[in-house]
């Protein structure tokens, strides 16, 4: 039997950081969805209401990649009350030729954090105005920080605003990112001010009620919604989807079930069978993206298994080259 690589979060942090290579990896994954016969089943979503928890399973086979990943992502949101993290998880990597397990990635969600941030960077690079320099981040957690970092890799960031329900968290995030990026990042007192003063707005929360309203949109704005990855999550008001000049998503069949589009359909604001362009189709040149600098665009990203397979395959390839991790035979 072939060897299996066991890679810890520490191993993976030594192999991958958020950079242009990771953004390119995820951009290729988006394009693969539009140009290759990718096999990507619907998300398996298991809710455990008694423990305020959920587990999501995502996977995809991408022709041309030697490996495919199956990712399991638990989120148990009362854990901090007992001194445990809310999120963790792992990926199992299989050979796409033999089906044999090649690696177990005990990343505790680190690779998901990276690929999610990179997806935001890809969306900004594809849809935002070329002269976009001001960014607003809704949320102040790990993903908020990573989204700001990702956008700084694709646009010449000059200033950023951060809003969170807890002002102390927003202030801490703003100070940390000012130091990390070398550009002024400030706390916003409200989301209206944040959107009005931003060229790009990224929402990164687990909100179950809209945070961005149609009245807050303005010409030239790009809104990238990251948080609505379960049916009950909702960051963008349904009316905002119809008020925007263009709506884009990562996987149309998926956002009809769990994304911001899902809520717009339920509210009767959008027809359930309406067709919208996927980000990969824009990257591949199959569908138009931004037509001019006055358009207000909205991108709905729910996270896809193809992104998990892409970043897991990259991690294993780098680990094999570096001799990282622990190897054993089953």
Buried (B, 14 or more C-beta within 10 A) or exposed (E): EEEBBBBBBBBBEBBBEBBEEBBBBBBBBBBBBBBBEBEBEEBEBEBEEEEBBBBBBBBBBBEEBEBBBBBBBBBBEEBEEEEEEBBBBBBBBBBBEEEEBBBBBBBBBBBBBBBBBBBBBBBBBBBBBEEBBBBBBBBBBBBBBBBBBBBBBBBEBEBBBBBBEEEEBBBBBBBBBBEEBEBEBBBBEEBBBBBBBBBBBBBBBBBBEBBBBBEBBEEBBBBBBBBBBBBEBBBBBBBBBEBBBBBBBBBBEBBBBBBBBBBBBEEEBBEEEEEBBBBBBBBBEEBEBBEEEEBBBBBBBBBBBBBBBBBBBBBBBBBBEEEBBEBEEE
